[in-house]
Amino acid sequence: MGVMGIGGMMGFGGMMYGSRAGSGWWIVGAVLQFLFLLLVLGGGYLAVRRLLNATESSDPAIEELRRAYARGDISDEEFETRRERLE
């Protein structure tokens, strides 16, 4: 009888867990896991955005210089000289 959970102290639930089994504690656990997942995903999103923004230059003069170089308006040497001056 004890193996099947009928009678004895080590049954499958019943009086062993009392009123906690149906009180909704699983909802609290699910919400906490969801919040943790949001925190991890939000942190990853912010890290990726920061890395992508770090690779782009915020100086409009350097951006214009790069565009002129890409169009072929200036030579390699002129690009390097102007870039060194701007930086």
Sequence and secondary structure as in RCSB ss.txt:
>XXXX:A:sequence
MGVMGIGGMMGFGGMMYGSRAGSGWWIVGAVLQFLFLLLVLGGGYLAVRRLLNATESSDPAIEELRRAYARGDIS
DEEFETRRERLE
>XXXX:A:secstr
 TTTTSSSSS SSTTTTGGGGGSSHHHHHHHHHHHHHHHHHHHHHHHHHHHHHHHS   HHHHHHHHHHHHTSS 
HHHHHHHHHHH 
